[in-house]
Amino acid sequence: MFILESGMKTADNPKRRLRNVRKQMERSGIGTKSQQALQLQREQMKTEHRQLSREQRDGEAQRRFEMKQMKKKEKRRGH
């Protein structure tokens, strides 16, 4: 028998045991503190980059929309 953290007993299944070990390893985190700090820094840079590129994309879309509106207005005015 194998006892889990929740106190339940399970069969001594090798696949289940392997799955449980993998889950515990994922919870504990990977690498040293410096590696975790680098990973956190990468994630922060990624979110900043996403936000900046989204703002640029939205700004470009707004500019194109305004140009289209001006063009439409000019066409309606005539020559």
Sequence and secondary structure as in RCSB ss.txt:
>XXXX:A:sequence
MFILESGMKTADNPKRRLRNVRKQMERSGIGTKSQQALQLQREQMKTEHRQLSREQRDGEAQRRFEMKQMKKKEK
RRGH
>XXXX:A:secstr
 EE TTS EE   HHHHHHHHHHHHHHH SS HHHHHHHHHHHHHHHHHHHHHHHHHHHHHHHHHHHHHHHHHHH
HH  
